[in-house]
C-alpha cells in the first residue's frame, strides 16, 4: 500500500513524469515552431533556405556551393536553434509563471523578441557577412511571422506539457 506522503513524493517536481513533461514541452514547441517556420521560409523564399542557415556557420560560399549535406546541416541547425528558444521560454516560465498563465500575449511577445534577437545579434555575428539590411516591409513580415509560428507554439506547448507551479494555487488550467 502506498501512503499519501509516498504518492506525493513520487509525483513531485523531480519525478520522471515531470522530467518527461519538460522534455516534451521543449521538443513539441520546437518541432512545431521550427517546422512551420522553415516550411514558411522555404515556400516564400525557395527550398535552398537551409543552405543559408548552414552558411551562418560555414560562410557565404556554403549557400552557393553547398550540397545535400550542407542542406541537412542547415536543417539540423534550424531545429537546434528552435530547441534553444523553446528551452529559453521554458526556463523563463519557471521564474515568471505568468508566461504559462497568458500564453497568447506572452507567446506573441516572445516571438517578437526572437525575431529581434536573431536579426540584431545572431545574424550580424554569423559567418554570413554578405547580408544587406532588410527593407522595413520584410522586417515587419518577419516579426509578425515569428510571433505566430515560433512564439505561440512554444508558449502553448510549455503551458500544456509543463505548466508552472504557482505557490498555493497549483498549476494553471
N, C-alpha and C positions, 0 to 999 in steps of 0.2 A: 504494500500500500504506500502511496506517495502522499506525504503530508503537504499542507498548504505552503509551508516555508520552502520545501524542496521544489515544488512546481513553480513557485515564484523565482527561485534561484535559476532554474533551467530556462525560464523564458525571459531572463534579464537581458540587458543590452549586450552582454558578452556571449550570449548563446550562439550556437552555429546558425540557427534560423535567422537571427538578427544580422549576422555577418553576411549570409547569403542575400538578404534583402538589400544590403548596402551595395554589394557587387551587382545585383540585379538592377537596382536603381540607376547606377552609373552606366552599366552596359546597355540597358534598354534605351535610356535617354541619349547616349552617344550613338547608338546604332540607328535609331530613328532619325535623330537630328542630322547625323553625318550622311546617311543615305539620301534623305530628301535634299540636303544641301548640295551634295556632289551631283545628284541627278539634275537638279535645277540648273546648276552651273554648266553642266555638260550640254543640256538641252539649249540653253541660252547662248553659250559661247563655243561649243564644239566638244567632241569627245576626247580631245587631247588635254583637257584641263588637268588630269593627274600628272601629265608631263611638266606642267608649270608648277605644280605643288612640289614635285621632286627637284625642280630647278632651284627652289628655295634653299636646298641643301647642296646640290651638286653644281650649281652655277647655271648661267643662262644657256649654255650650249646643250644642256640636258633636254631643254624644251625643243630644240631643233633636231638633235641627233638621237634623242632617246628612243629606245625600242620598247618592247613588251615588258622587259624587266624594269625599266625606268617608270613605265606607266603603272605597274603593280606597286613599285616603291612609293610613288605619289599617292596611290590609293591607301596604302598602309599608313603613310604619314598623315593623310587626311583624317583617318579614323583614330589614330593616336592623339591628334590634336582635339578631336571631338571628345575622346575619353578624358583628356586633361580638363577640358571645360566642364564636363559633367562632374568630375571629381571636385573641381573648384566650387561649383554650385552646392554639391552635397556637403562639403566641409563648411562652407559658409552657412548652410542651413542648420548646422549643429549649434552655431553660436547665435544665429539670428532666426529663431523659429518662425517669424512672420514670412520667411521665404517659402515655407510649405503651407502656411495658412492662406496666402494670397498668390497662388501660382500664376494666375493670368497676368497681373500687373508686374509681379516680380520677374516672371519669365520674359516678358516683353522688354523690361528694363535690362535684364541680364544679356539678352540677345544684342541689344544696342551696345552695351559695353564690350561684348565680344568683338563686334564689328569694329568699333573704335580702336580697341587694343590691337587687333590684327592689322589694321591699316596704318596706325600711327607708331606702333612699336615693332611688331613682328616683321612686317614686310620691309621696312627700312633696314632692319638688321639681317635680313636674309641674304643669301648668295646671289639673288636676282637683283642686281643693282640697276638694271636697264628699265625699270618700271617708271613710267611717267606718272605725274599726278593725275588722278581721275577727275573728269568733269563733275560738277555738283550733282547732276542728274544721276550718275552712276553711283556716287557715294550715298545718295538718299535711297536709291533702289537697294543697294547692298545693306544699308541699315535696316530698312523695312523687312528685307528677306531674312536676315539673321535674327531679327526679333521674333519672327514667326517660326522659321524652320529650325533654329538652334535653341533659342531661349525657351519657347513653350514646351517642346518635347522633353527637354531636360528638367524643367520645373515640375511638370506634371508627373514625370517618371519618379523623381525624388519624392514628391508628395504621395504618390501611390505606393511605392515599394519601400520607402524608408522615411515615414513621416517623423518630424522632430517631436521629441517628448517634451511637453511643457510641464513645468512643475505644478503638481496638484491637479491638473485638468486632464491628463492623459493625452494621447495622440489626437490631433485634429481629425475630424471625419470628412 
